[in-house]
Amino acid sequence: QVQLVETGGGLVQTGDSLRLSCAASGRTFSRYAMGWFRQAPGKEREFVAGISRCGGVTLARDSVKGRFTISRDNAKNTVYLQMSSLKPEDTAVYSCAAVATDVSIAVPTTARTYEYWGQGTQVTVSS
C-alpha cells in the first residue's frame, strides 16, 4: 500500500512558476513508476508527465514539453513537477499516481494503469 500526498498548488499569474511535490509513504518507493495527471473542470483527466522507477526515463505531454519537468528523489520518497511559463490552460487539479513495475524504464501514460493516487492539488493560473 502506498499513500501519496501532493503539495505546492496555488493561484499564480500567467508566466509564473510552481513546483508540485508528491510525498509517498512506504520503504519501496523505488519500485514505483510515478506520474502526474491533471483534470480541469468539465474535461477528462489527462497525463501530464511520468518518470521511471530510477528516474532515468521521463515522458511529458506535448503541451507542457519545455515548460514542465518531472523529477524524483528516491531517498526522500518524493516526486516533483516543476512548472514554469504557466498558462491559463494549465489550470486544473493535479494528482500524482504510482504503479509498481518490474520494468525499470517503464513510464505508463494511461490513468487506468496506475494503482495509487493522491488527493490532488489545485493549480490556478490567472490571465
C-alpha positions in Angstrom: 0.0 0.0 0.0 1.3 3.4 -0.9 -0.2 6.7 0.2 0.5 9.8 -1.8 0.2 13.4 -0.7 0.6 16.4 -3.1 1.6 19.9 -2.1 2.6 23.0 -3.8 -0.5 24.1 -5.7 -1.9 27.6 -5.7 -3.0 30.7 -7.5 -0.4 32.2 -9.8 -0.3 34.6 -12.8 0.5 33.7 -16.4 4.2 33.2 -16.8 4.8 32.3 -13.2 6.3 29.1 -11.9 5.2 26.5 -9.3 6.7 23.3 -8.0 4.5 20.5 -7.0 5.6 17.8 -4.7 4.2 14.3 -4.1 5.4 12.5 -1.0 4.9 8.8 -0.8 4.7 6.6 2.2 6.5 3.2 2.4 10.0 2.0 2.0 9.8 0.7 -1.5 9.3 4.0 -3.4 12.0 3.0 -6.0 9.7 0.1 -7.1 7.1 2.5 -8.5 6.9 4.4 -11.7 5.3 7.8 -11.0 3.0 10.0 -13.0 1.4 13.4 -12.8 -2.1 13.8 -14.2 -4.5 16.8 -14.3 -8.1 17.4 -14.6 -9.8 20.7 -15.5 -13.5 21.4 -14.9 -15.6 19.7 -17.5 -12.6 17.8 -19.0 -11.2 14.4 -18.8 -8.2 13.6 -16.7 -5.0 13.8 -18.8 -1.5 12.6 -18.5 1.0 15.4 -17.8 4.3 13.8 -17.1 5.8 10.5 -15.9 9.1 9.1 -14.6 10.5 5.7 -14.4 11.5 3.9 -11.2 15.0 5.2 -11.0 14.3 8.4 -12.8 16.2 7.6 -16.0 13.3 7.9 -18.3 10.7 10.7 -18.4 7.8 11.5 -20.6 5.6 14.6 -20.9 2.6 15.6 -23.0 3.4 17.9 -25.9 1.7 20.9 -24.5 4.0 21.0 -21.4 7.3 20.0 -23.0 9.9 22.6 -22.4 7.9 24.1 -19.6 7.3 21.3 -17.1 9.9 19.0 -15.7 9.3 15.8 -13.6 11.9 14.5 -11.3 12.2 12.3 -8.3 14.3 11.8 -5.2 14.0 8.2 -4.1 15.9 8.9 -0.9 13.1 11.3 0.1 10.2 9.2 -1.4 9.2 12.3 -3.4 8.4 13.1 -7.0 8.3 16.7 -8.2 6.7 18.6 -11.0 8.5 21.8 -11.8 6.1 24.0 -13.8 7.3 27.2 -15.5 5.8 29.6 -18.0 2.4 28.7 -16.7 -0.7 29.4 -18.9 -4.4 29.7 -18.0 -5.0 26.4 -19.8 -2.7 24.7 -17.2 -5.4 25.4 -14.6 -6.5 22.1 -13.2 -6.4 19.7 -10.2 -3.0 18.0 -10.4 -2.7 14.5 -9.0 0.2 12.2 -8.7 0.0 8.5 -9.1 2.1 5.4 -8.6 2.3 1.9 -10.1 4.7 -0.9 -9.1 6.6 -2.2 -12.0 9.4 -4.7 -12.6 10.4 -2.8 -15.8 13.0 -0.2 -14.9 12.3 2.0 -17.9 8.5 1.8 -17.8 6.6 5.1 -17.8 2.9 4.4 -18.1 0.8 7.2 -19.6 -2.7 5.9 -19.1 -4.5 6.6 -15.8 -6.0 3.1 -15.6 -2.5 1.6 -15.3 -1.8 3.4 -12.1 -2.6 1.7 -8.7 -2.4 4.5 -6.2 -3.5 8.2 -6.3 -3.1 11.3 -4.3 -5.9 13.6 -3.4 -4.8 16.3 -5.8 -3.8 19.9 -5.5 -5.4 22.8 -7.3 -3.3 24.9 -9.7 -5.0 28.1 -10.9 -3.3 30.3 -13.5 -4.9 33.7 -13.9 -4.5 35.7 -17.2 
